[in-house]
Amino acid sequence: QLAASQAAARAAQEDLAQNRQLGEMKSVGRHAIALSAAHLAQAQAENQVYQIQTNRCKIIAPFDGRVVSRKIQTFEYVNQGTPLLEIVDNTNLEIHLIVPSRWLTSIKPGQRFIFTPDETGISLQAEVLRIGARIDESSQTLTLIGRIIKPDNTLLAGMSGNASFTEVQ
């Protein structure tokens, strides 16, 4: 559609140029020239619409990451706002820990611990970023959010592991 609209705009431009030339020779009236100019304006407007639509077909990720899954297929029509891809950023991963709620008084943001992912078996230094906002009544547990102090590019989102705290009673 974009290519067709571009061709129509070129044709309208040529038609207008020819009618202007004929108008100088008094072989065509002002009406024909005005009509050619209107056709050119219409073709250019359609061209703009298709250009905008084509530009919207580009996918620009909001961050560098890795594609986890593709939600749509090539040439599939999707409505605005429909997720196309699931992308994960493995550079700033968080560790979500579930600890006994009685640790609430002993754990503080900034406190260090060792995190060992099951998948790699390599012990990594980590720290508590924040403490969860509620205690789960049924399991009497609390969620902690932590991060690896020196980022490790071998870690991937979804890995599980164990955390070791030395200062908790």
C-alpha angles and dihedrals in degrees: 000000000000092000091047092050091049090052091048090051091051090049091049090049091053092046091052092047091051094047091049089052091048089047090057088055091047089241095122133033131243089255092063091048092049091047090051090050090051091050089051092051090049092049091049091050092051089047090054091051092052091044091054091047091049092050089054089060091072115098115215114183117225090228142004109276148125125276111245097179142349112233097192136036130239113283092010114141114235133183121242112278095024112137111248102179139012108226126183128200108213094183099082105034123170126213115225110202130186111209135170111280091232086072089069093098094045102046120080133176110267093032112139127232140163118253119196115187113217090222097057104020089214115135113229132190112244139169137212112255100181143346122241120259098234143031118232104240097205098049097026091228136139129209120232125191117211141165138214109257096215107033114237117206091208091072120097131190112268098033116139132206149135132290125209122201119189099186100052122104 
